[in-house]
Amino acid sequence: MNIKNQLLDLASSSHKKFTSALIPNINNILGIKTPELRKIAKEISKGDWKEYISTTDKEYFEETLVEGMVIGFLKLDIAEHLEYIKNFVPKLDNWATCDSFCGALKFTKKNQEIIWNFILPYLKSDKEYEVRFAVIMFLSYFINENYIDRVLTHLNEVEHRAYYVQMGVAWAVSV
């Protein structure tokens, strides 16, 4: 069974209604719970993940969400991982995909300085969700003794005024 059909089978109208209320302006939601999406992403990451990632026919919110999760599950060298991240970040168009993607990048914990340097340029982007990506990466992996002063300095310098950037900054500062 292909991934799209698998997702369509898992779709729930009640979960679609719930998710749609949380993510305004996204009209392609099927309504699938995150644990189910993670399970699918984990399976894809063990198989022909390159085909899934390279497929541009991602019609539904959940298909893009799964792609981000797959990237997080991959066992790659850091340079290759960063290339996949760089190619995925422009696809971020809502807070949920952004935050889930950041949460999936757990290999950051073992590569903090490399990832730190990688995400810093995103803080200066003119794209709302690219800036949020950097902010949520700070929140997820850099609120610690080694980075907190630098995190706070950079958060204070964020100039993007979009709602989801500002909410991400407020959330990070609150933590």
Secondary structure by P-SEA (a helix, b strand, c coil): ccaaaaaaaaccaaaaaaaaaacccccccccccaaaaaaaaaaaaacaaaaaaaccccccaaaaaaaaaaaaaccccaaaaaaaaaaaccccccaaaaaaaaaacccccccaaaaaaaaccccccccaaaaaaaaaaaaccccccccaaaaaaaaaacccccaaaaaaaaaaaac
